[in-house]
Amino acid sequence: MRVGASRTNSEGIEKRRKSTKKQIFFMIICFFIFVFLLLEVIKLFSYTFGKYDKEKMWLYNSVNSIVQKVYTKKNVLQTEEKKINLAALGNIYLTPNITKGSKDVEGYNFTNGLEDIQKKLKEFDIVVANLSTPIADKSLGYSTNKLYNAPEELAKTLKELNISAVATSTYHIYDKKEKGILETIKNLNDNNIGQIGISEDGNFNPIILSKNEINVGILSYTNNTNVDDSNVSNNVNIFTEEKLKQDVDYLKEKNVDIILAYLDEFNDEITVIDSKLKNDVDLLFDNGVNIVFGGGIAAVHDNYEDEITINSKEKSHVYAIYSLGDFMGGYKDDYGSATIIPSFEITKTIAKNKKGEISDIRIDFKANKPIFAWTSVDKNYSKTMLIMEDEVSNFNNDNSNLTAKEYKKMKEEYTRILKLYE
């Protein structure tokens, strides 16, 4: 009996020892869980008071992600996608020779030679451009080499090119002063083309272009003008950070989906993008602009795309092209004869719950491969805009009107631009 009792006592002691070890192990686990949860709670309080980055809150983000997935699965009945295609054009202005070369028996025809591009532009829902000249009466004098002014027929050409709106806050827009501004506004209105950047009374509210339930806000700024006087700021939208913030706030109050801006910064050195332009583009992004096009420079320059964080919390997809080149201009050198036409597919995804109520809206855009174009000008200053890719094929098949010399220039510029947009 004593032997049996001793064995029983030993087994009991061993069981208690194992139980104690389990309890200690369990207590250690509980302690670490408690410390972890305590730290996460502290992080939550810190985030509430703006002292902690939400992205570092692992537990909060994990639980929130699971809850959102469950909620979405239970409540979302369907999603609906809206899409639009948008294209953008570079600087539009007229030199004396191009104006003269476009004259016909009825006045001026600036659409001649643009037929291939015109056909392409008809495919887009929205087309915007950078207007770098007044469009005003002949009595003010048409373009010289220093001061620009285009015949009224240019506004008709803009309409024929399917242009929805133009950015008008540009370096040369004030070349004919206030009268030129007023007539430009009238000629654009008469052809049902929206504009942002000039005004008769200092009101520069951004415009909104809407298509297929997608709203695109358009901004236009310049840092200076070719002609300066005391009335410039009343007629031309001069770029300041304060003005930018006001404009973005205005557009957000109107519930726009995408904000696009033209930033016209004149630069005599067309082959170089200075740091100021890049800094100003970053400023536009930091204040909520999504897409930026540089104007005022005759050469095509590279692009920039990223996803940035605004106000330490809001993610924003951003895209910039520092210069689109001259869509219509002087064509005075190889750089000035080339331009690109970027295009974007903008998508709006709308999620609805079982009650048909909107539970979520997501907006994004995709940049497509740009159209690369080259303008050939003959001895009579008559222009023809060619799609570079097509013209390379035409030349190789002995079906091009370009001389070997001009083709070589075009091919060199085509190769340069392709490397920027690979």
ABEGO torsion letter per residue (X at the ends): XAAAAAAAAAAAAAAAAAAAAAAAAAAAAAAAAAAAAAAAAAAAAAAAAGABBAAABAAAAAAAAAAAAAAAAAABABBBBBBBBBBBBBBBBBBAAAAAAABBAAEBBAABGAAAAAAAAAABABBBBBBABBBBBAAAEBBBAABBBBBAAAAAAAAAAGBABBBABBAAAAAAEAAAAAAAAAAAAAAGBBBBGBBAAGBABBBBBBBGGBBBBBBBBBABBABBBAAAAAABBBBBAAAAAAAAAAAAAAGBABBBBBBBBBBABAABBBAAAAAAAAAAAAAGBABBBBBGBABBBBBBBBBBBBGGABBBBBBBBABAEBABBAGABAAAABBBBBBBBBBBBBBBBAAGBBABBBBBBBBBBBBBBBBBBBAAGBBBBBBAAAAAAAAAAGABABBAAAAAAAAAAAAAAAAAAX
